Amino acid sequence: MRFKRQDKKNALSIIESAKSEIKFTLTLPIKEESGPTIIRNIYESFRMLGDALLVNKGIKSEDHLAPIK
């Protein structure tokens, strides 16, 4: 991780994107074929929320681990 300037506007944009992704994901029919897509979208939405928190604090992560934690 490295530090940079806080970016509240970017963080809010990431949150809106995650919100949109979850909203779409919840419209998918629940069946075996859609399972991997639903799981992937939920994971990505949570990762994006973590990334938004880091961006708001001025932290740039290099991988998916920091935003998920």
PyMOL Python script that loads the backbone (N, CA, C, O; Angstrom):
from pymol import cmd

cmd.read_pdbstr("""\
ATOM      1  N   MET A   1       0.844  -1.168   0.000  1.00  0.00           N
ATOM      2  CA  MET A   1       0.000   0.000   0.000  1.00  0.00           C
ATOM      3  C   MET A   1       0.896   1.240   0.000  1.00  0.00           C
ATOM      4  O   MET A   1       2.000   1.249   0.544  1.00  0.00           O
ATOM      5  N   ARG A   2       0.371   2.267  -0.628  1.00  0.00           N
ATOM      6  CA  ARG A   2       1.071   3.533  -0.582  1.00  0.00           C
ATOM      7  C   ARG A   2       0.057   4.637  -0.294  1.00  0.00           C
ATOM      8  O   ARG A   2      -1.139   4.488  -0.541  1.00  0.00           O
ATOM      9  N   PHE A   3       0.563   5.731   0.228  1.00  0.00           N
ATOM     10  CA  PHE A   3      -0.315   6.836   0.596  1.00  0.00           C
ATOM     11  C   PHE A   3      -0.351   7.879  -0.517  1.00  0.00           C
ATOM     12  O   PHE A   3       0.650   8.134  -1.186  1.00  0.00           O
ATOM     13  N   LYS A   4      -1.509   8.466  -0.694  1.00  0.00           N
ATOM     14  CA  LYS A   4      -1.693   9.557  -1.641  1.00  0.00           C
ATOM     15  C   LYS A   4      -2.741  10.498  -1.076  1.00  0.00           C
ATOM     16  O   LYS A   4      -3.202  10.304   0.049  1.00  0.00           O
ATOM     17  N   ARG A   5      -3.119  11.498  -1.825  1.00  0.00           N
ATOM     18  CA  ARG A   5      -4.095  12.467  -1.346  1.00  0.00           C
ATOM     19  C   ARG A   5      -5.485  11.839  -1.224  1.00  0.00           C
ATOM     20  O   ARG A   5      -5.885  11.031  -2.063  1.00  0.00           O
ATOM     21  N   GLN A   6      -6.209  12.214  -0.182  1.00  0.00           N
ATOM     22  CA  GLN A   6      -7.577  11.726  -0.010  1.00  0.00           C
ATOM     23  C   GLN A   6      -8.433  12.194  -1.186  1.00  0.00           C
ATOM     24  O   GLN A   6      -8.244  13.293  -1.707  1.00  0.00           O
ATOM     25  N   ASP A   7      -9.374  11.347  -1.595  1.00  0.00           N
ATOM     26  CA  ASP A   7     -10.229  11.702  -2.727  1.00  0.00           C
ATOM     27  C   ASP A   7     -11.661  11.291  -2.418  1.00  0.00           C
ATOM     28  O   ASP A   7     -12.111  10.212  -2.802  1.00  0.00           O
ATOM     29  N   LYS A   8     -12.366  12.169  -1.718  1.00  0.00           N
ATOM     30  CA  LYS A   8     -13.737  11.878  -1.296  1.00  0.00           C
ATOM     31  C   LYS A   8     -14.664  11.712  -2.496  1.00  0.00           C
ATOM     32  O   LYS A   8     -15.539  10.846  -2.488  1.00  0.00           O
ATOM     33  N   LYS A   9     -14.479  12.538  -3.531  1.00  0.00           N
ATOM     34  CA  LYS A   9     -15.334  12.461  -4.714  1.00  0.00           C
ATOM     35  C   LYS A   9     -15.184  11.100  -5.410  1.00  0.00           C
ATOM     36  O   LYS A   9     -16.180  10.498  -5.812  1.00  0.00           O
ATOM     37  N   ASN A  10     -13.967  10.625  -5.549  1.00  0.00           N
ATOM     38  CA  ASN A  10     -13.720   9.314  -6.155  1.00  0.00           C
ATOM     39  C   ASN A  10     -14.304   8.201  -5.284  1.00  0.00           C
ATOM     40  O   ASN A  10     -14.882   7.243  -5.799  1.00  0.00           O
ATOM     41  N   ALA A  11     -14.151   8.331  -3.970  1.00  0.00           N
ATOM     42  CA  ALA A  11     -14.697   7.331  -3.048  1.00  0.00           C
ATOM     43  C   ALA A  11     -16.217   7.232  -3.196  1.00  0.00           C
ATOM     44  O   ALA A  11     -16.772   6.134  -3.223  1.00  0.00           O
ATOM     45  N   LEU A  12     -16.879   8.374  -3.290  1.00  0.00           N
ATOM     46  CA  LEU A  12     -18.337   8.370  -3.464  1.00  0.00           C
ATOM     47  C   LEU A  12     -18.735   7.745  -4.803  1.00  0.00           C
ATOM     48  O   LEU A  12     -19.751   7.056  -4.894  1.00  0.00           O
ATOM     49  N   SER A  13     -17.943   7.985  -5.824  1.00  0.00           N
ATOM     50  CA  SER A  13     -18.202   7.392  -7.139  1.00  0.00           C
ATOM     51  C   SER A  13     -18.079   5.866  -7.082  1.00  0.00           C
ATOM     52  O   SER A  13     -18.888   5.149  -7.670  1.00  0.00           O
ATOM     53  N   ILE A  14     -17.069   5.384  -6.376  1.00  0.00           N
ATOM     54  CA  ILE A  14     -16.880   3.938  -6.224  1.00  0.00           C
ATOM     55  C   ILE A  14     -18.053   3.326  -5.462  1.00  0.00           C
ATOM     56  O   ILE A  14     -18.525   2.244  -5.812  1.00  0.00           O
ATOM     57  N   ILE A  15     -18.521   4.009  -4.431  1.00  0.00           N
ATOM     58  CA  ILE A  15     -19.661   3.521  -3.648  1.00  0.00           C
ATOM     59  C   ILE A  15     -20.909   3.439  -4.516  1.00  0.00           C
ATOM     60  O   ILE A  15     -21.647   2.455  -4.450  1.00  0.00           O
ATOM     61  N   GLU A  16     -21.150   4.455  -5.320  1.00  0.00           N
ATOM     62  CA  GLU A  16     -22.316   4.441  -6.216  1.00  0.00           C
ATOM     63  C   GLU A  16     -22.228   3.295  -7.218  1.00  0.00           C
ATOM     64  O   GLU A  16     -23.235   2.661  -7.533  1.00  0.00           O
ATOM     65  N   SER A  17     -21.035   3.033  -7.711  1.00  0.00           N
ATOM     66  CA  SER A  17     -20.837   1.927  -8.648  1.00  0.00           C
ATOM     67  C   SER A  17     -21.116   0.580  -7.973  1.00  0.00           C
ATOM     68  O   SER A  17     -21.762  -0.290  -8.557  1.00  0.00           O
ATOM     69  N   ALA A  18     -20.626   0.415  -6.749  1.00  0.00           N
ATOM     70  CA  ALA A  18     -20.876  -0.818  -5.994  1.00  0.00           C
ATOM     71  C   ALA A  18     -22.365  -0.991  -5.724  1.00  0.00           C
ATOM     72  O   ALA A  18     -22.901  -2.094  -5.823  1.00  0.00           O
ATOM     73  N   LYS A  19     -23.018   0.102  -5.385  1.00  0.00           N
ATOM     74  CA  LYS A  19     -24.464   0.078  -5.129  1.00  0.00           C
ATOM     75  C   LYS A  19     -25.232  -0.353  -6.380  1.00  0.00           C
ATOM     76  O   LYS A  19     -26.160  -1.158  -6.302  1.00  0.00           O
ATOM     77  N   SER A  20     -24.842   0.184  -7.515  1.00  0.00           N
ATOM     78  CA  SER A  20     -25.476  -0.174  -8.782  1.00  0.00           C
ATOM     79  C   SER A  20     -25.254  -1.653  -9.118  1.00  0.00           C
ATOM     80  O   SER A  20     -26.166  -2.335  -9.584  1.00  0.00           O
ATOM     81  N   GLU A  21     -24.041  -2.134  -8.877  1.00  0.00           N
ATOM     82  CA  GLU A  21     -23.696  -3.537  -9.155  1.00  0.00           C
ATOM     83  C   GLU A  21     -24.526  -4.491  -8.291  1.00  0.00           C
ATOM     84  O   GLU A  21     -25.029  -5.502  -8.783  1.00  0.00           O
ATOM     85  N   ILE A  22     -24.666  -4.166  -7.007  1.00  0.00           N
ATOM     86  CA  ILE A  22     -25.468  -5.007  -6.106  1.00  0.00           C
ATOM     87  C   ILE A  22     -26.937  -4.974  -6.510  1.00  0.00           C
ATOM     88  O   ILE A  22     -27.613  -6.003  -6.510  1.00  0.00           O
ATOM     89  N   LYS A  23     -27.423  -3.791  -6.853  1.00  0.00           N
ATOM     90  CA  LYS A  23     -28.825  -3.659  -7.264  1.00  0.00           C
ATOM     91  C   LYS A  23     -29.111  -4.549  -8.473  1.00  0.00           C
ATOM     92  O   LYS A  23     -30.134  -5.232  -8.517  1.00  0.00           O
ATOM     93  N   PHE A  24     -28.200  -4.539  -9.456  1.00  0.00           N
ATOM     94  CA  PHE A  24     -28.359  -5.394 -10.627  1.00  0.00           C
ATOM     95  C   PHE A  24     -28.274  -6.866 -10.235  1.00  0.00           C
ATOM     96  O   PHE A  24     -29.088  -7.675 -10.680  1.00  0.00           O
ATOM     97  N   THR A  25     -27.294  -7.214  -9.407  1.00  0.00           N
ATOM     98  CA  THR A  25     -27.079  -8.608  -9.011  1.00  0.00           C
ATOM     99  C   THR A  25     -28.312  -9.192  -8.335  1.00  0.00           C
ATOM    100  O   THR A  25     -28.635 -10.364  -8.529  1.00  0.00           O
ATOM    101  N   LEU A  26     -28.990  -8.386  -7.553  1.00  0.00           N
ATOM    102  CA  LEU A  26     -30.176  -8.870  -6.849  1.00  0.00           C
ATOM    103  C   LEU A  26     -31.356  -9.139  -7.790  1.00  0.00           C
ATOM    104  O   LEU A  26     -32.340  -9.756  -7.383  1.00  0.00           O
ATOM    105  N   THR A  27     -31.265  -8.685  -9.031  1.00  0.00           N
ATOM    106  CA  THR A  27     -32.327  -8.950 -10.007  1.00  0.00           C
ATOM    107  C   THR A  27     -32.094 -10.255 -10.770  1.00  0.00           C
ATOM    108  O   THR A  27     -32.989 -10.736 -11.464  1.00  0.00           O
ATOM    109  N   LEU A  28     -30.896 -10.828 -10.644  1.00  0.00           N
ATOM    110  CA  LEU A  28     -30.593 -12.063 -11.375  1.00  0.00           C
ATOM    111  C   LEU A  28     -31.386 -13.230 -10.801  1.00  0.00           C
ATOM    112  O   LEU A  28     -31.549 -13.336  -9.585  1.00  0.00           O
ATOM    113  N   PRO A  29     -31.880 -14.107 -11.675  1.00  0.00           N
ATOM    114  CA  PRO A  29     -32.590 -15.287 -11.169  1.00  0.00           C
ATOM    115  C   PRO A  29     -31.609 -16.219 -10.453  1.00  0.00           C
ATOM    116  O   PRO A  29     -30.483 -16.421 -10.906  1.00  0.00           O
ATOM    117  N   ILE A  30     -32.055 -16.775  -9.340  1.00  0.00           N
ATOM    118  CA  ILE A  30     -31.193 -17.674  -8.576  1.00  0.00           C
ATOM    119  C   ILE A  30     -31.337 -19.085  -9.134  1.00  0.00           C
ATOM    120  O   ILE A  30     -32.355 -19.754  -8.959  1.00  0.00           O
ATOM    121  N   LYS A  31     -30.277 -19.505  -9.813  1.00  0.00           N
ATOM    122  CA  LYS A  31     -30.209 -20.868 -10.334  1.00  0.00           C
ATOM    123  C   LYS A  31     -28.750 -21.244 -10.457  1.00  0.00           C
ATOM    124  O   LYS A  31     -27.872 -20.393 -10.314  1.00  0.00           O
ATOM    125  N   GLU A  32     -28.484 -22.500 -10.718  1.00  0.00           N
ATOM    126  CA  GLU A  32     -27.114 -22.991 -10.733  1.00  0.00           C
ATOM    127  C   GLU A  32     -26.218 -22.224 -11.712  1.00  0.00           C
ATOM    128  O   GLU A  32     -25.053 -21.962 -11.412  1.00  0.00           O
ATOM    129  N   GLU A  33     -26.749 -21.872 -12.857  1.00  0.00           N
ATOM    130  CA  GLU A  33     -25.946 -21.197 -13.874  1.00  0.00           C
ATOM    131  C   GLU A  33     -25.583 -19.768 -13.472  1.00  0.00           C
ATOM    132  O   GLU A  33     -24.526 -19.268 -13.858  1.00  0.00           O
ATOM    133  N   SER A  34     -26.441 -19.112 -12.705  1.00  0.00           N
ATOM    134  CA  SER A  34     -26.169 -17.728 -12.319  1.00  0.00           C
ATOM    135  C   SER A  34     -25.354 -17.627 -11.027  1.00  0.00           C
ATOM    136  O   SER A  34     -24.901 -16.540 -10.668  1.00  0.00           O
ATOM    137  N   GLY A  35     -25.166 -18.734 -10.338  1.00  0.00           N
ATOM    138  CA  GLY A  35     -24.443 -18.744  -9.061  1.00  0.00           C
ATOM    139  C   GLY A  35     -23.068 -18.090  -9.110  1.00  0.00           C
ATOM    140  O   GLY A  35     -22.794 -17.191  -8.315  1.00  0.00           O
ATOM    141  N   PRO A  36     -22.191 -18.518 -10.029  1.00  0.00           N
ATOM    142  CA  PRO A  36     -20.857 -17.898 -10.077  1.00  0.00           C
ATOM    143  C   PRO A  36     -20.895 -16.386 -10.336  1.00  0.00           C
ATOM    144  O   PRO A  36     -20.097 -15.639  -9.769  1.00  0.00           O
ATOM    145  N   THR A  37     -21.801 -15.946 -11.173  1.00  0.00           N
ATOM    146  CA  THR A  37     -21.917 -14.511 -11.464  1.00  0.00           C
ATOM    147  C   THR A  37     -22.378 -13.750 -10.230  1.00  0.00           C
ATOM    148  O   THR A  37     -21.858 -12.675  -9.930  1.00  0.00           O
ATOM    149  N   ILE A  38     -23.339 -14.296  -9.524  1.00  0.00           N
ATOM    150  CA  ILE A  38     -23.848 -13.646  -8.314  1.00  0.00           C
ATOM    151  C   ILE A  38     -22.742 -13.535  -7.261  1.00  0.00           C
ATOM    152  O   ILE A  38     -22.551 -12.474  -6.668  1.00  0.00           O
ATOM    153  N   ILE A  39     -22.016 -14.631  -7.033  1.00  0.00           N
ATOM    154  CA  ILE A  39     -20.928 -14.633  -6.052  1.00  0.00           C
ATOM    155  C   ILE A  39     -19.849 -13.635  -6.448  1.00  0.00           C
ATOM    156  O   ILE A  39     -19.377 -12.865  -5.611  1.00  0.00           O
ATOM    157  N   ARG A  40     -19.454 -13.645  -7.721  1.00  0.00           N
ATOM    158  CA  ARG A  40     -18.412 -12.740  -8.209  1.00  0.00           C
ATOM    159  C   ARG A  40     -18.838 -11.280  -8.043  1.00  0.00           C
ATOM    160  O   ARG A  40     -18.038 -10.448  -7.616  1.00  0.00           O
ATOM    161  N   ASN A  41     -20.083 -10.966  -8.374  1.00  0.00           N
ATOM    162  CA  ASN A  41     -20.564  -9.591  -8.260  1.00  0.00           C
ATOM    163  C   ASN A  41     -20.639  -9.124  -6.810  1.00  0.00           C
ATOM    164  O   ASN A  41     -20.320  -7.974  -6.510  1.00  0.00           O
ATOM    165  N   ILE A  42     -21.056 -10.003  -5.917  1.00  0.00           N
ATOM    166  CA  ILE A  42     -21.114  -9.644  -4.499  1.00  0.00           C
ATOM    167  C   ILE A  42     -19.701  -9.402  -3.962  1.00  0.00           C
ATOM    168  O   ILE A  42     -19.461  -8.421  -3.257  1.00  0.00           O
ATOM    169  N   TYR A  43     -18.771 -10.293  -4.296  1.00  0.00           N
ATOM    170  CA  TYR A  43     -17.375 -10.128  -3.871  1.00  0.00           C
ATOM    171  C   TYR A  43     -16.834  -8.795  -4.387  1.00  0.00           C
ATOM    172  O   TYR A  43     -16.234  -8.030  -3.631  1.00  0.00           O
ATOM    173  N   GLU A  44     -17.045  -8.521  -5.662  1.00  0.00           N
ATOM    174  CA  GLU A  44     -16.525  -7.304  -6.281  1.00  0.00           C
ATOM    175  C   GLU A  44     -17.157  -6.065  -5.635  1.00  0.00           C
ATOM    176  O   GLU A  44     -16.475  -5.057  -5.448  1.00  0.00           O
ATOM    177  N   SER A  45     -18.423  -6.123  -5.301  1.00  0.00           N
ATOM    178  CA  SER A  45     -19.077  -4.980  -4.660  1.00  0.00           C
ATOM    179  C   SER A  45     -18.476  -4.707  -3.281  1.00  0.00           C
ATOM    180  O   SER A  45     -18.235  -3.551  -2.931  1.00  0.00           O
ATOM    181  N   PHE A  46     -18.233  -5.756  -2.499  1.00  0.00           N
ATOM    182  CA  PHE A  46     -17.603  -5.570  -1.194  1.00  0.00           C
ATOM    183  C   PHE A  46     -16.171  -5.071  -1.342  1.00  0.00           C
ATOM    184  O   PHE A  46     -15.720  -4.250  -0.544  1.00  0.00           O
ATOM    185  N   ARG A  47     -15.450  -5.556  -2.353  1.00  0.00           N
ATOM    186  CA  ARG A  47     -14.098  -5.093  -2.606  1.00  0.00           C
ATOM    187  C   ARG A  47     -14.108  -3.604  -2.953  1.00  0.00           C
ATOM    188  O   ARG A  47     -13.248  -2.845  -2.507  1.00  0.00           O
ATOM    189  N   MET A  48     -15.082  -3.204  -3.746  1.00  0.00           N
ATOM    190  CA  MET A  48     -15.199  -1.800  -4.132  1.00  0.00           C
ATOM    191  C   MET A  48     -15.512  -0.916  -2.919  1.00  0.00           C
ATOM    192  O   MET A  48     -14.990   0.194  -2.812  1.00  0.00           O
ATOM    193  N   LEU A  49     -16.351  -1.398  -2.013  1.00  0.00           N
ATOM    194  CA  LEU A  49     -16.647  -0.633  -0.801  1.00  0.00           C
ATOM    195  C   LEU A  49     -15.396  -0.462   0.058  1.00  0.00           C
ATOM    196  O   LEU A  49     -15.154   0.611   0.609  1.00  0.00           O
ATOM    197  N   GLY A  50     -14.608  -1.524   0.167  1.00  0.00           N
ATOM    198  CA  GLY A  50     -13.337  -1.430   0.894  1.00  0.00           C
ATOM    199  C   GLY A  50     -12.377  -0.475   0.218  1.00  0.00           C
ATOM    200  O   GLY A  50     -11.687   0.298   0.883  1.00  0.00           O
ATOM    201  N   ASP A  51     -12.332  -0.528  -1.106  1.00  0.00           N
ATOM    202  CA  ASP A  51     -11.479   0.370  -1.868  1.00  0.00           C
ATOM    203  C   ASP A  51     -11.908   1.824  -1.659  1.00  0.00           C
ATOM    204  O   ASP A  51     -11.063   2.711  -1.542  1.00  0.00           O
ATOM    205  N   ALA A  52     -13.208   2.064  -1.614  1.00  0.00           N
ATOM    206  CA  ALA A  52     -13.714   3.419  -1.381  1.00  0.00           C
ATOM    207  C   ALA A  52     -13.264   3.940  -0.015  1.00  0.00           C
ATOM    208  O   ALA A  52     -12.900   5.109   0.114  1.00  0.00           O
ATOM    209  N   LEU A  53     -13.287   3.083   0.994  1.00  0.00           N
ATOM    210  CA  LEU A  53     -12.816   3.490   2.320  1.00  0.00           C
ATOM    211  C   LEU A  53     -11.343   3.877   2.273  1.00  0.00           C
ATOM    212  O   LEU A  53     -10.937   4.880   2.860  1.00  0.00           O
ATOM    213  N   LEU A  54     -10.547   3.076   1.571  1.00  0.00           N
ATOM    214  CA  LEU A  54      -9.109   3.360   1.475  1.00  0.00           C
ATOM    215  C   LEU A  54      -8.853   4.644   0.687  1.00  0.00           C
ATOM    216  O   LEU A  54      -8.035   5.469   1.094  1.00  0.00           O
ATOM    217  N   VAL A  55      -9.544   4.815  -0.431  1.00  0.00           N
ATOM    218  CA  VAL A  55      -9.378   6.021  -1.248  1.00  0.00           C
ATOM    219  C   VAL A  55      -9.747   7.254  -0.435  1.00  0.00           C
ATOM    220  O   VAL A  55      -9.075   8.281  -0.523  1.00  0.00           O
ATOM    221  N   ASN A  56     -10.794   7.159   0.344  1.00  0.00           N
ATOM    222  CA  ASN A  56     -11.218   8.276   1.180  1.00  0.00           C
ATOM    223  C   ASN A  56     -10.159   8.631   2.223  1.00  0.00           C
ATOM    224  O   ASN A  56     -10.044   9.790   2.623  1.00  0.00           O
ATOM    225  N   LYS A  57      -9.382   7.633   2.664  1.00  0.00           N
ATOM    226  CA  LYS A  57      -8.311   7.862   3.636  1.00  0.00           C
ATOM    227  C   LYS A  57      -6.986   8.221   2.967  1.00  0.00           C
ATOM    228  O   LYS A  57      -6.013   8.545   3.648  1.00  0.00           O
ATOM    229  N   GLY A  58      -6.947   8.164   1.637  1.00  0.00           N
ATOM    230  CA  GLY A  58      -5.725   8.486   0.919  1.00  0.00           C
ATOM    231  C   GLY A  58      -4.765   7.316   0.812  1.00  0.00           C
ATOM    232  O   GLY A  58      -3.552   7.515   0.741  1.00  0.00           O
ATOM    233  N   ILE A  59      -5.288   6.103   0.799  1.00  0.00           N
ATOM    234  CA  ILE A  59      -4.455   4.900   0.702  1.00  0.00           C
ATOM    235  C   ILE A  59      -4.735   4.205  -0.616  1.00  0.00           C
ATOM    236  O   ILE A  59      -5.890   3.963  -0.967  1.00  0.00           O
ATOM    237  N   LYS A  60      -3.668   3.882  -1.351  1.00  0.00           N
ATOM    238  CA  LYS A  60      -3.804   3.155  -2.611  1.00  0.00           C
ATOM    239  C   LYS A  60      -3.347   1.727  -2.376  1.00  0.00           C
ATOM    240  O   LYS A  60      -2.204   1.497  -1.981  1.00  0.00           O
ATOM    241  N   SER A  61      -4.230   0.763  -2.615  1.00  0.00           N
ATOM    242  CA  SER A  61      -3.856  -0.642  -2.424  1.00  0.00           C
ATOM    243  C   SER A  61      -3.339  -1.213  -3.734  1.00  0.00           C
ATOM    244  O   SER A  61      -3.702  -0.759  -4.819  1.00  0.00           O
ATOM    245  N   GLU A  62      -2.490  -2.211  -3.607  1.00  0.00           N
ATOM    246  CA  GLU A  62      -1.892  -2.849  -4.789  1.00  0.00           C
ATOM    247  C   GLU A  62      -2.588  -4.156  -5.156  1.00  0.00           C
ATOM    248  O   GLU A  62      -2.331  -4.703  -6.229  1.00  0.00           O
ATOM    249  N   ASP A  63      -3.456  -4.663  -4.299  1.00  0.00           N
ATOM    250  CA  ASP A  63      -4.124  -5.933  -4.563  1.00  0.00           C
ATOM    251  C   ASP A  63      -5.534  -5.911  -3.983  1.00  0.00           C
ATOM    252  O   ASP A  63      -6.007  -4.863  -3.543  1.00  0.00           O
ATOM    253  N   HIS A  64      -6.199  -7.044  -3.978  1.00  0.00           N
ATOM    254  CA  HIS A  64      -7.575  -7.131  -3.468  1.00  0.00           C
ATOM    255  C   HIS A  64      -7.622  -7.383  -1.968  1.00  0.00           C
ATOM    256  O   HIS A  64      -8.686  -7.257  -1.362  1.00  0.00           O
ATOM    257  N   LEU A  65      -6.504  -7.733  -1.355  1.00  0.00           N
ATOM    258  CA  LEU A  65      -6.527  -8.107   0.056  1.00  0.00           C
ATOM    259  C   LEU A  65      -6.875  -6.942   0.990  1.00  0.00           C
ATOM    260  O   LEU A  65      -7.712  -7.096   1.879  1.00  0.00           O
ATOM    261  N   ALA A  66      -6.256  -5.806   0.802  1.00  0.00           N
ATOM    262  CA  ALA A  66      -6.485  -4.664   1.688  1.00  0.00           C
ATOM    263  C   ALA A  66      -7.938  -4.182   1.652  1.00  0.00           C
ATOM    264  O   ALA A  66      -8.528  -3.968   2.710  1.00  0.00           O
ATOM    265  N   PRO A  67      -8.531  -4.005   0.465  1.00  0.00           N
ATOM    266  CA  PRO A  67      -9.931  -3.556   0.457  1.00  0.00           C
ATOM    267  C   PRO A  67     -10.894  -4.550   1.104  1.00  0.00           C
ATOM    268  O   PRO A  67     -11.878  -4.143   1.722  1.00  0.00           O
ATOM    269  N   ILE A  68     -10.625  -5.839   0.971  1.00  0.00           N
ATOM    270  CA  ILE A  68     -11.502  -6.849   1.569  1.00  0.00           C
ATOM    271  C   ILE A  68     -11.360  -6.849   3.090  1.00  0.00           C
ATOM    272  O   ILE A  68     -12.350  -7.009   3.805  1.00  0.00           O
ATOM    273  N   LYS A  69     -10.145  -6.670   3.584  1.00  0.00           N
ATOM    274  CA  LYS A  69      -9.925  -6.638   5.033  1.00  0.00           C
ATOM    275  C   LYS A  69     -10.613  -5.441   5.635  1.00  0.00           C
ATOM    276  O   LYS A  69     -10.546  -5.235   6.847  1.00  0.00           O
TER     277      LYS A  69
END
""", "prot")
cmd.dss("prot")
cmd.show_as("cartoon", "prot")
cmd.util.cbc("prot")
cmd.orient("prot")
